[in-house]
Amino acid sequence: MTPAMIPFDAETLLDWRALTDAILQGHLRPKAEIGDTFLYRGDDTMLTRSAWIDGLGIAVKTANIMPGNPARGEPMIHGAVNLYDDVTGLLDAIVDFHLVTKWKTAGDSVLGARLLARPDSRVILIVGAGTVGRNLRDAYGALFPDARFLIWNRSPDGAQKFADECDKTEIVASLEDGVKRADIITSATMTTDPLIKGDWLRPGQHLDLIGAYRPDMREADDEALTRARLFMDSRDTVLDHIGEFKDPLARGVIARDDVVGDLYDHKDGVFTRQPDDITLYKNGGGAHLDLMTSRYILEVWRAAH
């Protein structure tokens, strides 16, 4: 079979809720084998993330990060996802890198909210007005169609542009005010100093943390972690790798046993909340999620062609 070449415009075929269903189904399979490789040339980086899930296949996602590209009129990041058949190892598809990244990242977060946030959540704060923030607006809007949105961004101009492009979206000048008003807070920033303070949180809220991906990055402070019931997509890709948890674990602020569960525990019924719980979900975005998302995209593509 000729490998499918799946472009970005395939997203017109995709559905956010169906993707979250596919991710949950993927976690019923044997646990993924995952591996990351980094290569460097000066300021340039090639990151390859691989995953193999028995019965689902193999995905190899390559991201070429070239900081000089904007000066050349090119996006900073290019790449592709190769998806392979589980039995034969044959190449099933080459999937657009940005398509997989968009749907994997935002889909992971809205799955956490689908499982943990109050179903009657009506006010959603997005922290960070970049590309990921816009993708979150699409995804959360699909799963919470009656919600209205708040946007906070360090740059007021960025927040204004975001609000102009997205309906039912209000700019908040104060992050503290936005957090206190929201039922769901979803944060996608590149900060190394925590922006979200635990003493701003109130019972019943859901906090979705996306931005931190390095050991020196955090979006929420210690008090946020100690006040919340803690969940994540994967202990293996978060606890010892991402500052949001690695740092407070090292200092004894929290313990590993404070993590209620990851998505592999969903089948055991641990993703529950009481009305007054504050729930926190860390989106670590491992390669196994790229595989589950790519396989979902390929199946939808084949059904339409």
C-alpha positions as CSV (number, residue, x, y, z in Angstrom):
1,M,0.0,0.0,0.0
2,T,1.3,3.4,-0.9
3,P,1.9,5.6,2.2
4,A,-0.6,8.3,2.7
5,M,0.7,11.9,2.6
6,I,-1.6,13.8,5.0
7,P,-1.4,17.6,4.7
8,F,-2.5,20.2,7.3
9,D,-5.8,20.8,5.6
10,A,-6.9,17.3,6.6
11,E,-8.0,18.9,9.9
12,T,-11.3,19.7,8.3
13,L,-12.1,16.0,8.7
14,L,-11.2,15.9,12.4
15,D,-13.2,16.2,15.6
16,W,-11.9,17.1,19.0
17,R,-14.2,14.8,21.0
18,A,-13.5,11.9,18.7
19,L,-9.8,12.5,19.2
20,T,-10.1,12.4,23.0
21,D,-12.0,9.1,22.5
22,A,-9.1,7.8,20.4
23,I,-6.5,8.8,23.1
24,L,-8.5,7.0,25.8
25,Q,-8.7,3.9,23.6
26,G,-4.9,4.1,23.1
27,H,-4.4,4.0,26.8
28,L,-6.2,0.7,27.0
29,R,-3.4,-0.9,25.0
30,P,-0.1,-2.0,26.4
31,K,2.0,0.8,27.7
32,A,4.0,2.6,25.1
33,E,7.8,2.3,24.6
34,I,9.1,5.8,24.1
35,G,12.5,7.4,23.3
36,D,13.8,10.9,22.5
37,T,16.9,11.9,20.6
38,F,18.5,15.4,20.4
39,L,21.1,16.5,17.8
40,Y,22.6,20.0,17.8
41,R,24.4,22.4,15.4
42,G,25.1,25.7,17.1
43,D,21.7,27.2,17.9
44,D,19.9,24.6,15.7
45,T,18.3,21.5,17.2
46,M,16.8,18.3,15.7
47,L,14.5,16.6,18.2
48,T,13.2,13.1,17.3
49,R,10.5,11.6,19.5
50,S,9.6,8.0,19.0
51,A,6.8,5.7,20.3
52,W,5.8,2.1,19.8
53,I,2.5,0.8,21.1
54,D,1.7,-2.9,20.6
55,G,-1.3,-3.1,18.3
56,L,-1.2,0.6,17.3
57,G,2.1,0.9,15.5
58,I,5.2,3.1,15.5
59,A,5.5,6.9,15.2
60,V,8.7,8.9,14.7
61,K,8.2,12.6,15.0
62,T,11.0,14.9,14.0
63,A,11.1,18.6,14.8
64,N,13.9,20.7,13.3
65,I,14.1,23.9,15.4
66,M,16.1,26.6,13.5
67,P,16.1,30.0,15.4
68,G,17.5,31.8,12.3
69,N,14.5,30.8,10.1
70,P,12.3,33.9,10.9
71,A,15.0,36.1,9.5
72,R,14.8,34.0,6.3
73,G,11.1,34.3,6.1
74,E,10.5,30.7,7.4
75,P,8.8,29.4,10.5
76,M,11.2,28.5,13.2
77,I,10.1,24.8,13.4
78,H,9.6,22.3,10.6
79,G,9.2,18.5,10.7
80,A,7.2,15.5,9.9
81,V,5.6,12.5,11.5
82,N,6.3,9.0,10.0
83,L,3.7,6.5,11.0
84,Y,4.5,2.8,10.6
85,D,2.5,-0.4,10.6
86,D,2.7,-2.4,13.8
87,V,3.1,-5.8,12.2
88,T,5.2,-5.2,9.1
89,G,7.0,-2.0,9.9
90,L,5.9,-0.6,6.6
91,L,5.4,3.2,6.3
92,D,1.7,3.8,6.6
93,A,1.7,7.6,6.4
94,I,3.7,10.8,6.5
95,V,1.6,13.3,8.5
96,D,2.1,17.0,8.6
97,F,4.1,17.9,11.7
98,H,2.0,21.0,12.6
99,L,-1.2,19.1,12.2
100,V,-0.2,16.4,14.6
101,T,1.3,18.9,17.1
102,K,-1.8,21.1,17.1
103,W,-4.2,18.3,17.6
104,K,-2.1,16.3,20.0
105,T,-1.3,19.2,22.3
106,A,-4.8,20.8,22.5
107,G,-6.5,17.4,22.5
108,D,-4.4,16.2,25.5
109,S,-5.6,19.2,27.4
110,V,-9.2,19.1,26.6
111,L,-9.2,15.4,27.4
112,G,-7.9,16.3,30.9
113,A,-10.7,18.8,31.2
114,R,-13.3,16.4,29.9
115,L,-12.4,14.0,32.6
116,L,-11.8,16.4,35.5
117,A,-13.5,19.8,35.0
118,R,-17.0,20.5,36.2
119,P,-19.3,19.8,33.2
120,D,-21.1,23.1,33.9
121,S,-17.9,25.1,33.5
122,R,-18.9,28.3,31.8
123,V,-15.8,30.6,32.0
124,I,-12.5,29.5,30.6
125,L,-9.3,31.6,31.0
126,I,-6.6,31.1,28.4
127,V,-3.1,32.2,29.6
128,G,-0.9,33.0,26.6
129,A,-2.1,34.4,23.3
130,G,0.3,32.4,21.0
131,T,-0.4,29.6,18.5
132,V,-1.1,27.1,21.2
133,G,-3.5,29.5,22.9
134,R,-5.5,29.8,19.7
135,N,-5.6,26.0,19.3
136,L,-6.9,25.7,22.9
137,R,-9.6,28.2,22.0
138,D,-10.8,25.9,19.2
139,A,-10.6,22.7,21.3
140,Y,-12.2,24.0,24.5
141,G,-14.9,25.7,22.4
142,A,-15.8,22.3,20.9
143,L,-16.1,20.5,24.2
144,F,-17.5,23.4,26.2
145,P,-19.8,25.1,23.6
146,D,-21.6,27.2,26.1
147,A,-18.5,28.7,27.7
148,R,-17.2,32.2,27.3
149,F,-13.5,32.9,27.2
150,L,-11.1,35.2,28.9
151,I,-7.6,35.8,27.5
152,W,-4.5,37.1,29.4
153,N,-1.2,37.7,27.8
154,R,2.0,39.5,28.9
155,S,1.7,41.7,25.8
156,P,-1.6,43.6,25.7
157,D,-1.3,43.9,21.9
158,G,-1.1,40.1,21.7
159,A,-4.2,39.7,23.8
160,Q,-6.1,42.3,21.7
161,K,-5.2,40.5,18.5
162,F,-6.4,37.2,20.0
163,A,-9.7,38.7,21.2
164,D,-10.3,40.3,17.7
165,E,-9.9,36.9,16.1
166,C,-12.0,34.9,18.5
167,D,-15.6,35.5,19.4
168,K,-16.9,35.3,23.0
169,T,-13.4,36.2,24.2
170,E,-12.8,39.0,26.8
171,I,-9.4,40.5,27.6
172,V,-8.4,40.6,31.3
173,A,-5.7,43.0,32.3
174,S,-5.0,41.2,35.6
175,L,-4.0,37.5,35.6
176,E,-5.2,37.3,39.2
177,D,-8.6,38.6,38.3
178,G,-8.9,36.2,35.4
179,V,-7.9,33.2,37.5
180,K,-10.4,34.1,40.2
181,R,-13.3,34.5,37.6
182,A,-12.6,31.3,35.7
183,D,-14.0,27.8,36.1
184,I,-11.1,26.4,33.9
185,I,-7.7,27.9,33.6
186,T,-5.6,26.6,30.7
187,S,-2.0,28.0,30.5
188,A,0.4,27.8,27.6
189,T,3.4,30.0,28.3
190,M,7.2,29.7,28.1
191,T,7.7,31.1,31.6
192,T,10.4,29.8,34.0
193,D,8.9,31.7,37.0
194,P,5.5,30.6,38.1
195,L,2.7,32.9,36.9
196,I,-0.3,31.3,38.5
197,K,-0.5,31.5,42.3
198,G,-2.2,28.9,44.4
199,D,-3.8,31.4,46.7
200,W,-5.8,32.8,43.7
201,L,-7.6,29.4,43.2
202,R,-11.0,28.6,44.6
203,P,-12.8,25.3,45.1
204,G,-14.3,23.7,42.0
205,Q,-11.7,25.0,39.5
206,H,-9.7,23.0,37.0
207,L,-6.2,24.0,36.1
208,D,-4.6,22.8,32.9
209,L,-0.8,23.4,32.5
210,I,0.8,23.0,29.1
211,G,3.7,25.4,28.6
212,A,6.5,24.0,30.8
213,Y,8.4,21.3,29.0
214,R,12.0,21.7,30.4
215,P,13.3,21.1,33.9
216,D,13.7,24.9,34.5
217,M,10.2,25.8,33.5
218,R,7.1,26.2,35.7
219,E,3.7,27.9,35.2
220,A,2.1,27.4,38.7
221,D,3.6,27.9,42.1
222,D,4.0,25.4,45.0
223,E,0.8,26.4,46.7
224,A,-1.2,25.6,43.5
225,L,0.2,22.0,43.6
226,T,-0.4,21.5,47.3
227,R,-4.0,22.7,47.1
228,A,-4.9,20.7,44.1
229,R,-5.6,17.0,43.3
230,L,-2.8,16.2,40.8
231,F,-3.2,14.4,37.5
232,M,-1.1,14.2,34.3
233,D,-1.0,12.5,31.0
234,S,2.0,10.3,31.8
235,R,4.1,10.0,35.0
236,D,7.0,8.7,32.8
237,T,7.3,11.9,30.7
238,V,6.5,14.4,33.4
239,L,7.7,13.6,36.9
240,D,11.5,13.5,36.3
241,H,11.7,15.7,33.3
242,I,9.4,18.8,33.6
243,G,10.0,21.5,36.2
244,E,6.4,21.8,37.1
245,F,6.8,18.5,39.1
246,K,10.5,17.8,39.1
247,D,11.4,20.9,41.1
248,P,8.8,20.6,43.9
249,L,9.5,16.8,44.1
250,A,13.2,17.5,44.6
251,R,12.4,20.0,47.4
252,G,9.9,17.7,49.2
253,V,7.0,20.1,48.5
254,I,5.1,17.2,47.0
255,A,5.6,13.4,46.9
256,R,5.2,11.0,44.0
257,D,2.2,9.5,45.8
258,D,0.5,12.9,45.7
259,V,-0.2,12.2,42.0
260,V,-3.6,10.7,41.8
261,G,-3.2,9.2,38.4
262,D,-2.2,9.5,34.7
263,L,-4.1,8.5,31.6
264,Y,-3.0,4.9,32.0
265,D,-5.0,4.9,35.3
266,H,-8.2,6.1,33.7
267,K,-9.6,2.6,33.3
268,D,-9.3,2.2,37.1
269,G,-11.7,5.1,37.7
270,V,-9.3,7.5,39.4
271,F,-10.2,10.5,37.3
272,T,-13.0,11.7,39.5
273,R,-13.8,15.0,41.4
274,Q,-15.9,16.2,44.2
275,P,-17.6,19.5,43.6
276,D,-15.2,21.5,45.8
277,D,-12.0,19.9,44.5
278,I,-9.4,21.9,42.7
279,T,-8.0,19.6,40.0
280,L,-4.7,20.1,38.2
281,Y,-3.7,18.3,35.0
282,K,-0.2,18.5,33.6
283,N,0.0,18.1,29.8
284,G,3.4,16.7,29.2
285,G,2.7,15.7,25.5
286,G,4.8,12.6,25.1
287,A,5.6,10.7,21.9
288,H,2.9,8.1,22.7
289,L,0.3,10.8,22.3
290,D,1.8,11.8,18.9
291,L,1.3,8.1,17.9
292,M,-2.3,8.0,19.1
293,T,-3.1,11.2,17.4
294,S,-1.4,10.3,14.1
295,R,-3.2,7.0,14.0
296,Y,-6.5,8.7,14.6
297,I,-5.8,11.2,11.8
298,L,-4.8,8.4,9.4
299,E,-8.0,6.4,10.1
300,V,-10.2,9.4,9.5
301,W,-8.2,10.2,6.3
302,R,-8.6,6.7,5.0
303,A,-12.3,6.7,5.7
304,A,-12.7,9.9,3.7
305,H,-10.6,8.7,0.7
